[in-house]
């Protein structure tokens, strides 16, 4: 088990263990309710849409089937990688994973990664250039589980998939694209969503690797 080999330190923030560790860092000593309020406020801010909210039914379902994520969290906690109580971290994590957005909202939320951290739609800098570049690099390398290399070859853009069938893709300097189709391949990425993005970059030439 890689997590055991590396003493409870996740390899990247886009696997479950890594996302749980990120939530623990975001909490910074605050209670779950406060943290979730900050997370939702940030998502609404970057998407410029105050109607975005949590899907509490999805969060409750995640909590009811938490065994694997709880095991990961307790394992990391045993190595001192988590600073907060496991149950509190998982509560925030499951709600963060349950933010409900349509494709337009998701695409707008990714706009700041298109222009080096600046959301030109709102005229606000969200993060600095270095952090934007790092996030895009991580999405290119790790955003699609074990299918990240195949996605990079077929689509050639930084992106992050979710098990709900959504994919957020960033074309640096061009635009942010979100697609959704719930049918997943054996790795856990949207099959039709990936195909649609592959066809899109063939038409637009937006792949970072060229035509």
Secondary structure as UniProt FT lines:
FT   HELIX           2..5
FT   TURN            6..8
FT   TURN            13..14
FT   HELIX           16..27
FT   TURN            28..29
FT   HELIX           32..47
FT   TURN            50..51
FT   STRAND          53..54
FT   HELIX           56..64
FT   HELIX           67..78
FT   TURN            79..80
FT   HELIX           86..96
FT   TURN            97..98
FT   STRAND          99..100
FT   HELIX           103..109
FT   HELIX           111..113
FT   TURN            114..117
FT   STRAND          118..119
FT   TURN            120..123
FT   STRAND          124..125
FT   HELIX           129..142
FT   TURN            143..144
FT   HELIX           145..147
FT   HELIX           148..154
FT   STRAND          158..161
FT   TURN            163..164
FT   STRAND          166..171
FT   TURN            172..174
FT   STRAND          175..180
FT   TURN            186..187
FT   HELIX           191..204
FT   TURN            208..209
//
